[in-house]
């Protein structure tokens, strides 16, 4: 499927306050998140490389012990097996891309 209308994808909530619409290419997983104020992702690590792109709002990201606030047009690159966490400072929208593609996120099947 070469064209994706993300608004038509079913929303899934792998963590409280993180409502995402997931789709995949052959090698990548994409998720368009709408994040509630204060919602967070606990410190964790996984085998996937991840890129977090903030579209709207502010997202506090910690990657390998370094913390910053990302604003629209800013991104964080999370290497595979590196601890990271996130917290929305208000309502936020972000696009997260994983390589390689994932079958589940936060225990929710995303395929």
Number of C-alpha atoms within 10 A of each C-alpha: 5 4 5 10 7 14 9 8 13 11 17 17 16 17 17 11 18 21 19 25 19 22 20 18 11 8 10 16 22 21 22 22 22 21 26 18 17 15 19 20 17 12 14 11 17 13 13 19 18 22 17 20 21 21 20 18 17 21 31 16 22 18 19 15 11 8 13 12 16 21 17 15 10 15 19 17 13 20 18 15 13 17 16 21 17 20 20 25 18 15 16 23 23 25 18 20 23 20 17 16 19 19 12 12 15 10 9 12 12 20 12
